[in-house]
């Protein structure tokens, strides 16, 4: 059996991690657009979700370099030095 690749592998990995940590998934966002420029619709929708749902403070991503690849996105999501904990900028 071939191992999963790409988005299916990432979903499986994060789903397993979330289940082990007993996280409740409120929303899943899949990004297929390039992150080199700001203004990606799924990214903007994710930011709006976090701003609206202030009690939701956990974001799971396989690699942070896939989350932000431009300065605007990096500034929007300010990741502190503790891995896995972040805040959404206003």
mmCIF file of the C-alpha atoms, coordinates in Angstrom:
data_MODEL
# 
_entry.id   MODEL 
# 
loop_
_atom_site.group_PDB 
_atom_site.id 
_atom_site.type_symbol 
_atom_site.label_atom_id 
_atom_site.label_alt_id 
_atom_site.label_comp_id 
_atom_site.label_asym_id 
_atom_site.label_entity_id 
_atom_site.label_seq_id 
_atom_site.pdbx_PDB_ins_code 
_atom_site.Cartn_x 
_atom_site.Cartn_y 
_atom_site.Cartn_z 
_atom_site.occupancy 
_atom_site.B_iso_or_equiv 
_atom_site.pdbx_formal_charge 
_atom_site.auth_seq_id 
_atom_site.auth_comp_id 
_atom_site.auth_asym_id 
_atom_site.auth_atom_id 
_atom_site.pdbx_PDB_model_num 
ATOM 1  C CA . UNK A 1 1  ? 0.000   0.000  0.000  1.00 0.00 ? 1  UNK A CA 1 
ATOM 2  C CA . UNK A 1 2  ? 1.379   3.433  -0.968 1.00 0.00 ? 2  UNK A CA 1 
ATOM 3  C CA . UNK A 1 3  ? 1.515   6.087  1.766  1.00 0.00 ? 3  UNK A CA 1 
ATOM 4  C CA . UNK A 1 4  ? -0.784  9.075  1.383  1.00 0.00 ? 4  UNK A CA 1 
ATOM 5  C CA . UNK A 1 5  ? 0.679   12.224 -0.114 1.00 0.00 ? 5  UNK A CA 1 
ATOM 6  C CA . UNK A 1 6  ? -0.247  15.889 -0.195 1.00 0.00 ? 6  UNK A CA 1 
ATOM 7  C CA . UNK A 1 7  ? -3.460  17.153 1.325  1.00 0.00 ? 7  UNK A CA 1 
ATOM 8  C CA . UNK A 1 8  ? -4.883  13.681 2.184  1.00 0.00 ? 8  UNK A CA 1 
ATOM 9  C CA . UNK A 1 9  ? -1.717  12.877 4.166  1.00 0.00 ? 9  UNK A CA 1 
ATOM 10 C CA . UNK A 1 10 ? -1.849  16.216 5.960  1.00 0.00 ? 10 UNK A CA 1 
ATOM 11 C CA . UNK A 1 11 ? -5.518  15.720 6.860  1.00 0.00 ? 11 UNK A CA 1 
ATOM 12 C CA . UNK A 1 12 ? -4.799  12.227 8.201  1.00 0.00 ? 12 UNK A CA 1 
ATOM 13 C CA . UNK A 1 13 ? -1.806  13.418 10.223 1.00 0.00 ? 13 UNK A CA 1 
ATOM 14 C CA . UNK A 1 14 ? -3.648  16.373 11.762 1.00 0.00 ? 14 UNK A CA 1 
ATOM 15 C CA . UNK A 1 15 ? -6.816  14.340 12.323 1.00 0.00 ? 15 UNK A CA 1 
ATOM 16 C CA . UNK A 1 16 ? -4.870  11.713 14.241 1.00 0.00 ? 16 UNK A CA 1 
ATOM 17 C CA . UNK A 1 17 ? -3.048  14.360 16.278 1.00 0.00 ? 17 UNK A CA 1 
ATOM 18 C CA . UNK A 1 18 ? -6.314  16.148 17.085 1.00 0.00 ? 18 UNK A CA 1 
ATOM 19 C CA . UNK A 1 19 ? -7.973  12.901 18.153 1.00 0.00 ? 19 UNK A CA 1 
ATOM 20 C CA . UNK A 1 20 ? -5.064  11.975 20.429 1.00 0.00 ? 20 UNK A CA 1 
ATOM 21 C CA . UNK A 1 21 ? -5.233  15.438 22.037 1.00 0.00 ? 21 UNK A CA 1 
ATOM 22 C CA . UNK A 1 22 ? -9.063  15.192 22.267 1.00 0.00 ? 22 UNK A CA 1 
ATOM 23 C CA . UNK A 1 23 ? -9.584  18.351 20.188 1.00 0.00 ? 23 UNK A CA 1 
ATOM 24 C CA . UNK A 1 24 ? -13.012 19.102 18.791 1.00 0.00 ? 24 UNK A CA 1 
ATOM 25 C CA . UNK A 1 25 ? -12.669 20.257 15.199 1.00 0.00 ? 25 UNK A CA 1 
ATOM 26 C CA . UNK A 1 26 ? -14.912 23.262 14.641 1.00 0.00 ? 26 UNK A CA 1 
ATOM 27 C CA . UNK A 1 27 ? -13.779 24.015 11.129 1.00 0.00 ? 27 UNK A CA 1 
ATOM 28 C CA . UNK A 1 28 ? -11.405 22.668 8.530  1.00 0.00 ? 28 UNK A CA 1 
ATOM 29 C CA . UNK A 1 29 ? -9.789  24.889 5.946  1.00 0.00 ? 29 UNK A CA 1 
ATOM 30 C CA . UNK A 1 30 ? -7.932  23.548 2.946  1.00 0.00 ? 30 UNK A CA 1 
ATOM 31 C CA . UNK A 1 31 ? -5.667  25.932 1.099  1.00 0.00 ? 31 UNK A CA 1 
ATOM 32 C CA . UNK A 1 32 ? -4.634  25.133 -2.449 1.00 0.00 ? 32 UNK A CA 1 
ATOM 33 C CA . UNK A 1 33 ? -3.796  28.670 -3.596 1.00 0.00 ? 33 UNK A CA 1 
ATOM 34 C CA . UNK A 1 34 ? -0.245  29.925 -3.502 1.00 0.00 ? 34 UNK A CA 1 
ATOM 35 C CA . UNK A 1 35 ? 0.718   31.678 -0.280 1.00 0.00 ? 35 UNK A CA 1 
ATOM 36 C CA . UNK A 1 36 ? 3.301   33.912 -1.905 1.00 0.00 ? 36 UNK A CA 1 
ATOM 37 C CA . UNK A 1 37 ? 0.838   36.806 -2.090 1.00 0.00 ? 37 UNK A CA 1 
ATOM 38 C CA . UNK A 1 38 ? -1.641  37.994 0.511  1.00 0.00 ? 38 UNK A CA 1 
ATOM 39 C CA . UNK A 1 39 ? -5.372  37.799 -0.145 1.00 0.00 ? 39 UNK A CA 1 
ATOM 40 C CA . UNK A 1 40 ? -6.089  34.080 -0.239 1.00 0.00 ? 40 UNK A CA 1 
ATOM 41 C CA . UNK A 1 41 ? -9.823  33.453 0.301  1.00 0.00 ? 41 UNK A CA 1 
ATOM 42 C CA . UNK A 1 42 ? -9.545  30.364 2.573  1.00 0.00 ? 42 UNK A CA 1 
ATOM 43 C CA . UNK A 1 43 ? -6.885  32.123 4.688  1.00 0.00 ? 43 UNK A CA 1 
ATOM 44 C CA . UNK A 1 44 ? -9.053  35.239 5.046  1.00 0.00 ? 44 UNK A CA 1 
ATOM 45 C CA . UNK A 1 45 ? -12.078 33.101 5.966  1.00 0.00 ? 45 UNK A CA 1 
ATOM 46 C CA . UNK A 1 46 ? -10.008 31.289 8.604  1.00 0.00 ? 46 UNK A CA 1 
ATOM 47 C CA . UNK A 1 47 ? -8.885  34.603 10.142 1.00 0.00 ? 47 UNK A CA 1 
ATOM 48 C CA . UNK A 1 48 ? -12.500 35.845 10.182 1.00 0.00 ? 48 UNK A CA 1 
ATOM 49 C CA . UNK A 1 49 ? -13.575 32.602 11.913 1.00 0.00 ? 49 UNK A CA 1 
ATOM 50 C CA . UNK A 1 50 ? -10.995 33.064 14.680 1.00 0.00 ? 50 UNK A CA 1 
ATOM 51 C CA . UNK A 1 51 ? -11.946 36.707 15.164 1.00 0.00 ? 51 UNK A CA 1 
ATOM 52 C CA . UNK A 1 52 ? -15.632 35.773 15.455 1.00 0.00 ? 52 UNK A CA 1 
ATOM 53 C CA . UNK A 1 53 ? -15.031 32.727 17.689 1.00 0.00 ? 53 UNK A CA 1 
ATOM 54 C CA . UNK A 1 54 ? -12.755 34.129 20.391 1.00 0.00 ? 54 UNK A CA 1 
ATOM 55 C CA . UNK A 1 55 ? -13.005 30.939 22.474 1.00 0.00 ? 55 UNK A CA 1 
ATOM 56 C CA . UNK A 1 56 ? -11.378 28.941 19.693 1.00 0.00 ? 56 UNK A CA 1 
ATOM 57 C CA . UNK A 1 57 ? -7.643  29.450 20.140 1.00 0.00 ? 57 UNK A CA 1 
ATOM 58 C CA . UNK A 1 58 ? -6.054  26.397 18.536 1.00 0.00 ? 58 UNK A CA 1 
ATOM 59 C CA . UNK A 1 59 ? -4.956  26.129 14.930 1.00 0.00 ? 59 UNK A CA 1 
ATOM 60 C CA . UNK A 1 60 ? -3.407  22.917 13.656 1.00 0.00 ? 60 UNK A CA 1 
ATOM 61 C CA . UNK A 1 61 ? -1.162  23.048 10.614 1.00 0.00 ? 61 UNK A CA 1 
ATOM 62 C CA . UNK A 1 62 ? 1.330   20.504 9.353  1.00 0.00 ? 62 UNK A CA 1 
ATOM 63 C CA . UNK A 1 63 ? 4.001   23.095 8.589  1.00 0.00 ? 63 UNK A CA 1 
ATOM 64 C CA . UNK A 1 64 ? 3.917   26.768 9.518  1.00 0.00 ? 64 UNK A CA 1 
ATOM 65 C CA . UNK A 1 65 ? 5.758   27.659 6.326  1.00 0.00 ? 65 UNK A CA 1 
ATOM 66 C CA . UNK A 1 66 ? 2.634   26.501 4.464  1.00 0.00 ? 66 UNK A CA 1 
ATOM 67 C CA . UNK A 1 67 ? 0.480   28.801 6.591  1.00 0.00 ? 67 UNK A CA 1 
ATOM 68 C CA . UNK A 1 68 ? 2.215   32.082 5.860  1.00 0.00 ? 68 UNK A CA 1 
ATOM 69 C CA . UNK A 1 69 ? 4.623   32.847 3.067  1.00 0.00 ? 69 UNK A CA 1 
ATOM 70 C CA . UNK A 1 70 ? 4.241   36.603 2.882  1.00 0.00 ? 70 UNK A CA 1 
ATOM 71 C CA . UNK A 1 71 ? 4.720   39.389 5.406  1.00 0.00 ? 71 UNK A CA 1 
ATOM 72 C CA . UNK A 1 72 ? 1.049   40.341 5.707  1.00 0.00 ? 72 UNK A CA 1 
ATOM 73 C CA . UNK A 1 73 ? 0.000   36.793 6.627  1.00 0.00 ? 73 UNK A CA 1 
ATOM 74 C CA . UNK A 1 74 ? 2.927   36.441 9.035  1.00 0.00 ? 74 UNK A CA 1 
ATOM 75 C CA . UNK A 1 75 ? 1.945   39.642 10.823 1.00 0.00 ? 75 UNK A CA 1 
ATOM 76 C CA . UNK A 1 76 ? -1.721  38.580 10.911 1.00 0.00 ? 76 UNK A CA 1 
ATOM 77 C CA . UNK A 1 77 ? -0.842  35.350 12.708 1.00 0.00 ? 77 UNK A CA 1 
ATOM 78 C CA . UNK A 1 78 ? 1.642   36.176 15.411 1.00 0.00 ? 78 UNK A CA 1 
ATOM 79 C CA . UNK A 1 79 ? 3.094   32.885 16.571 1.00 0.00 ? 79 UNK A CA 1 
ATOM 80 C CA . UNK A 1 80 ? 4.829   33.086 19.932 1.00 0.00 ? 80 UNK A CA 1 
ATOM 81 C CA . UNK A 1 81 ? 7.905   31.008 20.634 1.00 0.00 ? 81 UNK A CA 1 
ATOM 82 C CA . UNK A 1 82 ? 5.867   28.200 22.175 1.00 0.00 ? 82 UNK A CA 1 
ATOM 83 C CA . UNK A 1 83 ? 5.123   25.743 19.379 1.00 0.00 ? 83 UNK A CA 1 
ATOM 84 C CA . UNK A 1 84 ? 1.449   25.284 18.764 1.00 0.00 ? 84 UNK A CA 1 
ATOM 85 C CA . UNK A 1 85 ? 0.172   28.373 20.562 1.00 0.00 ? 85 UNK A CA 1 
ATOM 86 C CA . UNK A 1 86 ? -0.710  31.476 18.623 1.00 0.00 ? 86 UNK A CA 1 
ATOM 87 C CA . UNK A 1 87 ? -2.896  34.531 18.539 1.00 0.00 ? 87 UNK A CA 1 
ATOM 88 C CA . UNK A 1 88 ? -4.785  36.120 15.718 1.00 0.00 ? 88 UNK A CA 1 
ATOM 89 C CA . UNK A 1 89 ? -3.826  39.740 15.132 1.00 0.00 ? 89 UNK A CA 1 
ATOM 90 C CA . UNK A 1 90 ? -6.483  42.371 14.651 1.00 0.00 ? 90 UNK A CA 1 
# 
